[in-house]
Amino acid sequence: MTGRPPAIEVSGLSKKVADASGELTILQEIDFTVQPAETLALVGASGSGKSTLLGLLAGLDTPSSGTVRLDGTDIFALDEDGRAAFRKAKLGFVFQSFQLLTHLNALENVMLPLELRGESGAREKAADMLGRVGLGSRLNHYPKFLSGGEQQRVALARAFVTQPPLLFADEPTGSLDAATGESIIGLMFELNRERGSTLVLVTHDPGMAARCGRTITIAAGRLIG
Protein backbone atom coordinates (compact mmCIF):
# COMPACT_ATOMS: atom_id res chain seq x y z
CA MET A 1 0.00 0.00 0.00
CA THR A 2 1.37 3.40 -0.98
CA GLY A 3 2.73 5.34 1.97
CA ARG A 4 2.81 2.36 4.33
CA PRO A 5 6.10 2.24 6.26
CA PRO A 6 8.29 -0.86 6.30
CA ALA A 7 7.34 -3.35 8.99
CA ILE A 8 10.89 -3.24 10.37
CA GLU A 9 13.71 -0.76 9.78
CA VAL A 10 17.05 -1.44 11.49
CA SER A 11 19.80 1.15 11.24
CA GLY A 12 23.31 1.09 12.75
CA LEU A 13 22.25 -1.38 15.45
CA SER A 14 25.07 -2.42 17.78
CA LYS A 15 25.20 -4.21 21.12
CA LYS A 16 28.25 -4.24 23.37
CA VAL A 17 28.57 -5.61 26.89
CA ALA A 18 31.29 -5.53 29.50
CA ASP A 19 33.04 -8.76 30.42
CA ALA A 20 36.14 -9.75 32.40
CA SER A 21 38.45 -8.82 29.50
CA GLY A 22 36.85 -5.46 28.83
CA GLU A 23 34.17 -4.87 26.20
CA LEU A 24 32.56 -7.59 24.09
CA THR A 25 30.86 -6.69 20.82
CA ILE A 26 27.83 -8.92 20.21
CA LEU A 27 26.34 -7.03 17.25
CA GLN A 28 27.96 -4.37 15.10
CA GLU A 29 26.35 -1.88 12.71
CA ILE A 30 23.36 -3.98 11.65
CA ASP A 31 21.20 -2.50 8.87
CA PHE A 32 18.21 -4.07 7.10
CA THR A 33 14.57 -3.49 6.23
CA VAL A 34 11.61 -5.90 6.25
CA GLN A 35 8.43 -5.14 4.34
CA PRO A 36 4.90 -5.84 5.63
CA ALA A 37 3.87 -9.52 5.32
CA GLU A 38 7.44 -10.56 4.44
CA THR A 39 8.94 -13.69 5.99
CA LEU A 40 12.58 -13.48 7.08
CA ALA A 41 14.93 -16.07 8.56
CA LEU A 42 17.90 -15.04 10.69
CA VAL A 43 20.55 -17.76 10.48
CA GLY A 44 24.08 -18.23 11.77
CA ALA A 45 26.21 -20.32 14.08
CA SER A 46 25.57 -20.47 17.81
CA GLY A 47 26.92 -17.33 19.40
CA SER A 48 26.68 -15.29 16.20
CA GLY A 49 24.27 -12.80 17.77
CA LYS A 50 21.02 -13.74 16.04
CA SER A 51 18.95 -14.30 19.20
CA THR A 52 20.32 -11.05 20.64
CA LEU A 53 19.22 -9.31 17.45
CA LEU A 54 15.72 -10.76 17.72
CA GLY A 55 15.48 -9.60 21.33
CA LEU A 56 16.49 -6.10 20.26
CA LEU A 57 13.92 -6.11 17.46
CA ALA A 58 11.25 -6.92 20.03
CA GLY A 59 12.49 -4.27 22.45
CA LEU A 60 13.21 -6.94 25.06
CA ASP A 61 16.79 -5.62 25.27
CA THR A 62 18.30 -2.21 24.52
CA PRO A 63 21.11 -1.53 22.01
CA SER A 64 24.38 0.27 22.61
CA SER A 65 23.63 2.33 19.50
CA GLY A 66 21.34 2.40 16.50
CA THR A 67 17.61 2.42 15.93
CA VAL A 68 14.78 -0.04 15.36
CA ARG A 69 11.53 1.18 13.82
CA LEU A 70 8.57 -1.18 13.93
CA ASP A 71 5.65 -0.11 11.75
CA GLY A 72 7.14 3.39 11.71
CA THR A 73 7.65 3.66 15.48
CA ASP A 74 11.16 4.15 16.89
CA ILE A 75 10.83 1.69 19.76
CA PHE A 76 13.90 2.94 21.63
CA ALA A 77 12.46 6.44 21.71
CA LEU A 78 9.88 4.84 24.04
CA ASP A 79 10.53 4.11 27.70
CA GLU A 80 10.28 0.57 29.04
CA ASP A 81 6.56 0.89 29.74
CA GLY A 82 6.02 2.33 26.26
CA ARG A 83 7.84 -0.59 24.65
CA ALA A 84 5.76 -3.05 26.70
CA ALA A 85 2.58 -1.33 25.53
CA PHE A 86 3.81 -1.44 21.93
CA ARG A 87 4.54 -5.17 22.17
CA LYS A 88 1.11 -5.80 23.65
CA ALA A 89 -0.53 -4.01 20.73
CA LYS A 90 1.64 -5.07 17.79
CA LEU A 91 3.82 -8.09 18.51
CA GLY A 92 3.62 -11.82 19.04
CA PHE A 93 6.68 -13.78 20.24
CA VAL A 94 7.27 -17.54 20.15
CA PHE A 95 10.06 -18.78 22.42
CA GLN A 96 12.03 -22.00 22.01
CA SER A 97 11.34 -22.89 25.65
CA PHE A 98 7.59 -22.13 25.27
CA GLN A 99 7.48 -19.69 28.24
CA LEU A 100 4.03 -20.86 29.32
CA LEU A 101 2.81 -19.92 32.79
CA THR A 102 2.75 -23.20 34.69
CA HIS A 103 -0.08 -22.19 37.05
CA LEU A 104 -2.41 -21.46 34.11
CA ASN A 105 -4.04 -24.09 31.90
CA ALA A 106 -3.81 -23.99 28.10
CA LEU A 107 -6.93 -21.87 27.71
CA GLU A 108 -5.83 -19.38 30.38
CA ASN A 109 -2.35 -19.06 28.84
CA VAL A 110 -3.87 -18.13 25.48
CA MET A 111 -6.48 -15.84 27.05
CA LEU A 112 -3.82 -13.83 28.89
CA PRO A 113 -2.65 -11.49 26.08
CA LEU A 114 -6.28 -10.80 25.16
CA GLU A 115 -7.12 -9.97 28.77
CA LEU A 116 -4.08 -7.71 29.07
CA ARG A 117 -5.39 -5.79 26.06
CA GLY A 118 -8.85 -5.56 27.60
CA GLU A 119 -10.50 -7.39 24.69
CA SER A 120 -13.98 -8.82 25.07
CA GLY A 121 -14.69 -12.46 24.35
CA ALA A 122 -11.21 -13.56 25.40
CA ARG A 123 -12.33 -17.07 26.40
CA GLU A 124 -14.11 -17.73 23.10
CA LYS A 125 -11.24 -16.33 21.01
CA ALA A 126 -8.66 -18.37 22.93
CA ALA A 127 -10.71 -21.57 22.66
CA ASP A 128 -11.15 -21.02 18.93
CA MET A 129 -7.41 -20.48 18.46
CA LEU A 130 -6.54 -23.60 20.44
CA GLY A 131 -8.96 -25.53 18.28
CA ARG A 132 -7.19 -24.09 15.24
CA VAL A 133 -3.87 -25.58 16.42
CA GLY A 134 -5.45 -28.95 17.19
CA LEU A 135 -5.82 -28.61 20.97
CA GLY A 136 -9.56 -28.15 21.26
CA SER A 137 -9.76 -31.12 23.62
CA ARG A 138 -6.86 -29.94 25.83
CA LEU A 139 -8.14 -26.54 26.96
CA ASN A 140 -8.07 -27.35 30.67
CA HIS A 141 -4.71 -29.12 30.72
CA TYR A 142 -1.80 -27.49 32.52
CA PRO A 143 1.61 -27.29 30.80
CA LYS A 144 3.09 -30.14 32.86
CA PHE A 145 0.46 -32.47 31.41
CA LEU A 146 1.19 -31.47 27.79
CA SER A 147 3.93 -32.83 25.53
CA GLY A 148 6.61 -30.51 24.16
CA GLY A 149 4.79 -30.30 20.84
CA GLU A 150 1.51 -29.51 22.56
CA GLN A 151 3.15 -26.81 24.67
CA GLN A 152 4.60 -25.20 21.55
CA ARG A 153 1.16 -25.29 19.94
CA VAL A 154 -0.20 -23.44 22.96
CA ALA A 155 2.64 -20.93 22.57
CA LEU A 156 1.77 -20.47 18.89
CA ALA A 157 -1.89 -19.99 19.74
CA ARG A 158 -0.95 -17.40 22.35
CA ALA A 159 1.27 -15.54 19.85
CA PHE A 160 -1.35 -15.52 17.07
CA VAL A 161 -4.54 -14.99 19.09
CA THR A 162 -4.22 -11.19 19.10
CA GLN A 163 -3.59 -11.24 15.31
CA PRO A 164 -0.39 -9.18 15.67
CA PRO A 165 1.06 -7.50 12.59
CA LEU A 166 4.54 -8.64 13.71
CA LEU A 167 5.49 -12.16 14.79
CA PHE A 168 8.96 -13.10 16.05
CA ALA A 169 10.04 -16.69 16.73
CA ASP A 170 13.31 -17.75 18.39
CA GLU A 171 14.24 -21.32 17.43
CA PRO A 172 10.57 -22.35 17.70
CA THR A 173 11.30 -26.04 17.06
CA GLY A 174 14.65 -26.29 18.85
CA SER A 175 13.19 -28.24 21.78
CA LEU A 176 11.13 -30.62 19.64
CA ASP A 177 11.77 -33.89 17.81
CA ALA A 178 11.96 -33.76 14.01
CA ALA A 179 8.42 -34.94 13.27
CA THR A 180 6.81 -32.64 15.83
CA GLY A 181 9.02 -29.79 14.70
CA GLU A 182 7.93 -30.20 11.08
CA SER A 183 4.30 -30.10 12.17
CA ILE A 184 4.89 -26.90 14.15
CA ILE A 185 6.72 -25.29 11.20
CA GLY A 186 3.84 -26.05 8.85
CA LEU A 187 1.31 -24.69 11.33
CA MET A 188 3.30 -21.50 11.96
CA PHE A 189 3.58 -20.65 8.27
CA GLU A 190 -0.06 -21.56 7.64
CA LEU A 191 -1.24 -19.26 10.42
CA ASN A 192 1.11 -16.54 9.22
CA ARG A 193 -0.29 -16.69 5.68
CA GLU A 194 -3.83 -16.49 7.01
CA ARG A 195 -3.07 -13.48 9.20
CA GLY A 196 -0.80 -11.68 6.70
CA SER A 197 1.63 -10.77 9.47
CA THR A 198 5.34 -10.09 9.12
CA LEU A 199 7.34 -13.08 10.36
CA VAL A 200 10.96 -12.98 11.54
CA LEU A 201 12.43 -16.17 12.91
CA VAL A 202 15.78 -17.34 14.24
CA THR A 203 16.64 -20.86 13.18
CA HIS A 204 19.44 -23.39 12.71
CA ASP A 205 17.15 -25.41 10.43
CA PRO A 206 17.93 -24.92 6.71
CA GLY A 207 14.52 -26.33 5.80
CA MET A 208 12.71 -23.76 7.93
CA ALA A 209 14.88 -20.95 6.56
CA ALA A 210 14.14 -22.07 3.00
CA ARG A 211 10.42 -21.59 3.61
CA CYS A 212 10.97 -17.90 4.30
CA GLY A 213 10.96 -15.35 1.51
CA ARG A 214 14.39 -14.06 2.53
CA THR A 215 17.34 -15.14 4.67
CA ILE A 216 19.88 -12.99 6.50
CA THR A 217 23.05 -14.62 7.76
CA ILE A 218 24.86 -13.31 10.84
CA ALA A 219 28.47 -14.15 11.64
CA ALA A 220 30.44 -12.71 14.57
CA GLY A 221 27.83 -10.04 15.08
CA ARG A 222 27.78 -8.77 11.49
CA LEU A 223 25.46 -9.32 8.57
CA ILE A 224 27.17 -11.26 5.81
CA GLY A 225 24.22 -11.95 3.53
C-alpha positions in Angstrom: 0.0 0.0 0.0 1.4 3.4 -1.0 2.7 5.3 2.0 2.8 2.4 4.3 6.1 2.2 6.3 8.3 -0.9 6.3 7.3 -3.4 9.0 10.9 -3.2 10.4 13.7 -0.8 9.8 17.0 -1.4 11.5 19.8 1.2 11.2 23.3 1.1 12.7 22.3 -1.4 15.5 25.1 -2.4 17.8 25.2 -4.2 21.1 28.3 -4.2 23.4 28.6 -5.6 26.9 31.3 -5.5 29.5 33.0 -8.8 30.4 36.1 -9.8 32.4 38.4 -8.8 29.5 36.8 -5.5 28.8 34.2 -4.9 26.2 32.6 -7.6 24.1 30.9 -6.7 20.8 27.8 -8.9 20.2 26.3 -7.0 17.3 28.0 -4.4 15.1 26.3 -1.9 12.7 23.4 -4.0 11.6 21.2 -2.5 8.9 18.2 -4.1 7.1 14.6 -3.5 6.2 11.6 -5.9 6.3 8.4 -5.1 4.3 4.9 -5.8 5.6 3.9 -9.5 5.3 7.4 -10.6 4.4 8.9 -13.7 6.0 12.6 -13.5 7.1 14.9 -16.1 8.6 17.9 -15.0 10.7 20.5 -17.8 10.5 24.1 -18.2 11.8 26.2 -20.3 14.1 25.6 -20.5 17.8 26.9 -17.3 19.4 26.7 -15.3 16.2 24.3 -12.8 17.8 21.0 -13.7 16.0 19.0 -14.3 19.2 20.3 -11.1 20.6 19.2 -9.3 17.4 15.7 -10.8 17.7 15.5 -9.6 21.3 16.5 -6.1 20.3 13.9 -6.1 17.5 11.2 -6.9 20.0 12.5 -4.3 22.5 13.2 -6.9 25.1 16.8 -5.6 25.3 18.3 -2.2 24.5 21.1 -1.5 22.0 24.4 0.3 22.6 23.6 2.3 19.5 21.3 2.4 16.5 17.6 2.4 15.9 14.8 0.0 15.4 11.5 1.2 13.8 8.6 -1.2 13.9 5.7 -0.1 11.7 7.1 3.4 11.7 7.7 3.7 15.5 11.2 4.2 16.9 10.8 1.7 19.8 13.9 2.9 21.6 12.5 6.4 21.7 9.9 4.8 24.0 10.5 4.1 27.7 10.3 0.6 29.0 6.6 0.9 29.7 6.0 2.3 26.3 7.8 -0.6 24.7 5.8 -3.1 26.7 2.6 -1.3 25.5 3.8 -1.4 21.9 4.5 -5.2 22.2 1.1 -5.8 23.6 -0.5 -4.0 20.7 1.6 -5.1 17.8 3.8 -8.1 18.5 3.6 -11.8 19.0 6.7 -13.8 20.2 7.3 -17.5 20.1 10.1 -18.8 22.4 12.0 -22.0 22.0 11.3 -22.9 25.7 7.6 -22.1 25.3 7.5 -19.7 28.2 4.0 -20.9 29.3 2.8 -19.9 32.8 2.7 -23.2 34.7 -0.1 -22.2 37.0 -2.4 -21.5 34.1 -4.0 -24.1 31.9 -3.8 -24.0 28.1 -6.9 -21.9 27.7 -5.8 -19.4 30.4 -2.4 -19.1 28.8 -3.9 -18.1 25.5 -6.5 -15.8 27.0 -3.8 -13.8 28.9 -2.7 -11.5 26.1 -6.3 -10.8 25.2 -7.1 -10.0 28.8 -4.1 -7.7 29.1 -5.4 -5.8 26.1 -8.9 -5.6 27.6 -10.5 -7.4 24.7 -14.0 -8.8 25.1 -14.7 -12.5 24.3 -11.2 -13.6 25.4 -12.3 -17.1 26.4 -14.1 -17.7 23.1 -11.2 -16.3 21.0 -8.7 -18.4 22.9 -10.7 -21.6 22.7 -11.2 -21.0 18.9 -7.4 -20.5 18.5 -6.5 -23.6 20.4 -9.0 -25.5 18.3 -7.2 -24.1 15.2 -3.9 -25.6 16.4 -5.4 -28.9 17.2 -5.8 -28.6 21.0 -9.6 -28.1 21.3 -9.8 -31.1 23.6 -6.9 -29.9 25.8 -8.1 -26.5 27.0 -8.1 -27.3 30.7 -4.7 -29.1 30.7 -1.8 -27.5 32.5 1.6 -27.3 30.8 3.1 -30.1 32.9 0.5 -32.5 31.4 1.2 -31.5 27.8 3.9 -32.8 25.5 6.6 -30.5 24.2 4.8 -30.3 20.8 1.5 -29.5 22.6 3.1 -26.8 24.7 4.6 -25.2 21.6 1.2 -25.3 19.9 -0.2 -23.4 23.0 2.6 -20.9 22.6 1.8 -20.5 18.9 -1.9 -20.0 19.7 -1.0 -17.4 22.3 1.3 -15.5 19.9 -1.3 -15.5 17.1 -4.5 -15.0 19.1 -4.2 -11.2 19.1 -3.6 -11.2 15.3 -0.4 -9.2 15.7 1.1 -7.5 12.6 4.5 -8.6 13.7 5.5 -12.2 14.8 9.0 -13.1 16.1 10.0 -16.7 16.7 13.3 -17.7 18.4 14.2 -21.3 17.4 10.6 -22.3 17.7 11.3 -26.0 17.1 14.7 -26.3 18.9 13.2 -28.2 21.8 11.1 -30.6 19.6 11.8 -33.9 17.8 12.0 -33.8 14.0 8.4 -34.9 13.3 6.8 -32.6 15.8 9.0 -29.8 14.7 7.9 -30.2 11.1 4.3 -30.1 12.2 4.9 -26.9 14.1 6.7 -25.3 11.2 3.8 -26.1 8.9 1.3 -24.7 11.3 3.3 -21.5 12.0 3.6 -20.6 8.3 -0.1 -21.6 7.6 -1.2 -19.3 10.4 1.1 -16.5 9.2 -0.3 -16.7 5.7 -3.8 -16.5 7.0 -3.1 -13.5 9.2 -0.8 -11.7 6.7 1.6 -10.8 9.5 5.3 -10.1 9.1 7.3 -13.1 10.4 11.0 -13.0 11.5 12.4 -16.2 12.9 15.8 -17.3 14.2 16.6 -20.9 13.2 19.4 -23.4 12.7 17.1 -25.4 10.4 17.9 -24.9 6.7 14.5 -26.3 5.8 12.7 -23.8 7.9 14.9 -21.0 6.6 14.1 -22.1 3.0 10.4 -21.6 3.6 11.0 -17.9 4.3 11.0 -15.4 1.5 14.4 -14.1 2.5 17.3 -15.1 4.7 19.9 -13.0 6.5 23.1 -14.6 7.8 24.9 -13.3 10.8 28.5 -14.2 11.6 30.4 -12.7 14.6 27.8 -10.0 15.1 27.8 -8.8 11.5 25.5 -9.3 8.6 27.2 -11.3 5.8 24.2 -12.0 3.5 
